Amino acid sequence: MRKDIRFFFVAVLGFMLVLPAGAGDKPKKMLLPPDKYRAAVENLLVGLQSDNQGLQRSCAFMLGVLEADEAVIPLMRLLRQCDESCIRCVAAMSLCRIGDARGVYAVKQAVRFDDCPGVKLRAAWYYNQFVKEGTFVFKEVPGQEGVDIVEVK
């Protein structure tokens, strides 16, 4: 009898741990305790404003790893206004990893309108990897170098 009760409580506890906290919540991996998470995100947001491009790129990447919702607007600004294509690519990846609708839309627009073919290609690839697989199809263009990106409706 005692084994049955213990088994029941262990099963219920395991079931509760597997279920998400809310029906519409996006599960996030908490890599840090909440107080350290907030401090890290604040510092990374300050780093995004630096003139040092390596620091900007690293901060943008880490904000995506942490899935920091607070970083959506600054990352969108980088994606739209930064002169360096590598930083725009990292901003696109981070926005896709965060998954906020505003940032995801900005990445989709970058695929359509960015001046750099490399940024377009990577933004489409990140969108397929982190947001919705199969949204973009990559086709080789005969007689030209590179690929053509086609959005599947």
C-alpha positions as CSV (number, residue, x, y, z in Angstrom):
1,M,0.0,0.0,0.0
2,R,2.8,2.4,0.9
3,K,4.6,1.7,-2.3
4,D,1.5,2.5,-4.3
5,I,1.1,5.9,-2.5
6,R,4.7,6.7,-3.0
7,F,4.5,5.8,-6.7
8,F,1.4,7.9,-7.1
9,F,3.1,11.0,-5.6
10,V,6.3,10.5,-7.6
11,A,4.2,10.1,-10.8
12,V,2.2,13.3,-10.0
13,L,5.3,15.3,-9.1
14,G,7.0,14.1,-12.3
15,F,3.9,15.0,-14.4
16,M,3.8,18.5,-12.8
17,L,7.5,19.1,-13.6
18,V,7.0,18.1,-17.3
19,L,4.0,20.4,-17.9
20,P,4.7,24.0,-18.7
21,A,3.7,26.7,-16.2
22,G,1.0,28.2,-18.5
23,A,-0.8,27.1,-21.6
24,G,0.5,30.0,-23.8
25,D,3.9,30.4,-22.2
26,K,7.0,29.8,-24.3
27,P,9.3,27.6,-22.3
28,K,12.6,29.2,-21.7
29,K,15.8,27.7,-20.5
30,M,17.0,29.6,-17.5
31,L,20.7,29.5,-17.7
32,L,21.1,31.8,-14.7
33,P,19.3,32.6,-11.5
34,P,16.8,35.4,-12.0
35,D,18.9,38.2,-10.3
36,K,22.0,37.2,-12.3
37,Y,19.9,37.0,-15.5
38,R,18.7,40.5,-15.0
39,A,22.2,41.8,-14.3
40,A,23.6,40.0,-17.4
41,V,20.9,41.3,-19.7
42,E,21.4,44.9,-18.5
43,N,25.2,44.6,-19.1
44,L,24.7,43.0,-22.5
45,L,22.2,45.8,-23.5
46,V,24.9,48.4,-22.5
47,G,27.4,46.4,-24.6
48,L,25.1,46.7,-27.6
49,Q,25.6,50.5,-27.6
50,S,29.4,50.2,-27.7
51,D,31.6,51.4,-30.6
52,N,33.5,48.2,-30.3
53,Q,32.1,45.9,-33.1
54,G,33.4,42.7,-31.4
55,L,31.7,43.6,-28.2
56,Q,28.4,44.5,-30.0
57,R,28.5,41.2,-31.9
58,S,29.2,39.2,-28.7
59,C,26.5,41.0,-26.7
60,A,23.9,40.5,-29.5
61,F,24.8,36.8,-29.6
62,M,24.5,36.3,-25.9
63,L,21.2,38.1,-25.7
64,G,19.8,35.6,-28.2
65,V,21.2,32.7,-26.2
66,L,19.5,34.1,-23.1
67,E,16.3,34.7,-25.1
68,A,16.1,38.2,-23.6
69,D,12.8,39.8,-24.5
70,E,14.1,43.1,-23.3
71,A,16.6,43.1,-26.2
72,V,14.1,42.9,-29.1
73,I,14.0,46.6,-29.9
74,P,17.8,47.2,-29.6
75,L,18.4,44.1,-31.7
76,M,15.9,45.3,-34.3
77,R,17.7,48.7,-34.4
78,L,21.0,46.8,-35.0
79,L,19.4,44.7,-37.8
80,R,18.1,47.8,-39.5
81,Q,20.8,50.4,-39.0
82,C,24.2,48.8,-38.4
83,D,26.7,49.2,-41.2
84,E,28.5,45.9,-40.5
85,S,26.8,42.9,-42.1
86,C,28.2,40.4,-39.6
87,I,26.5,42.3,-36.7
88,R,23.2,42.4,-38.7
89,C,23.5,38.6,-39.2
90,V,24.0,38.0,-35.4
91,A,21.1,40.4,-34.6
92,A,18.9,38.4,-37.0
93,M,19.8,35.1,-35.4
94,S,19.2,36.5,-31.9
95,L,15.8,37.9,-32.9
96,C,14.8,34.5,-34.3
97,R,16.0,32.7,-31.1
98,I,14.1,35.1,-28.9
99,G,10.9,34.5,-31.0
100,D,9.1,37.8,-30.3
101,A,6.7,38.6,-33.1
102,R,8.1,42.1,-33.7
103,G,11.6,40.7,-34.0
104,V,10.6,37.8,-36.2
105,Y,8.8,40.2,-38.5
106,A,11.9,42.4,-38.7
107,V,14.0,39.4,-39.7
108,K,11.5,38.5,-42.4
109,Q,11.7,42.0,-43.8
110,A,15.5,41.8,-43.7
111,V,15.2,38.8,-46.0
112,R,13.2,40.8,-48.5
113,F,14.9,44.2,-48.3
114,D,18.5,44.1,-46.9
115,D,21.2,45.3,-49.3
116,C,23.6,42.6,-48.5
117,P,22.9,39.1,-50.0
118,G,24.8,37.4,-47.2
119,V,22.5,39.0,-44.6
120,K,19.4,38.0,-46.6
121,L,20.6,34.4,-46.9
122,R,21.5,34.1,-43.2
123,A,18.4,35.8,-42.0
124,A,16.3,33.3,-44.1
125,W,18.3,30.4,-42.8
126,Y,17.9,31.5,-39.1
127,Y,14.2,32.0,-39.7
128,N,13.9,28.5,-41.0
129,Q,16.0,27.1,-38.1
130,F,14.5,28.9,-35.1
131,V,11.0,30.2,-36.1
132,K,9.3,28.1,-38.8
133,E,11.0,25.4,-40.8
134,G,10.3,25.5,-44.6
135,T,9.3,29.2,-44.7
136,F,12.1,30.0,-47.1
137,V,13.4,27.8,-49.9
138,F,16.9,28.2,-51.3
139,K,17.4,27.7,-55.0
140,E,20.6,28.0,-57.0
141,V,20.5,30.5,-59.8
142,P,21.8,28.9,-63.1
143,G,24.7,30.9,-64.5
144,Q,25.1,33.1,-61.3
145,E,27.0,32.8,-58.1
146,G,24.9,32.4,-55.0
147,V,21.3,31.4,-54.3
148,D,17.9,32.8,-54.7
149,I,15.6,32.9,-51.6
150,V,12.0,32.1,-52.2
151,E,9.4,32.6,-49.5
152,V,6.8,29.8,-49.3
153,K,3.4,31.1,-48.6
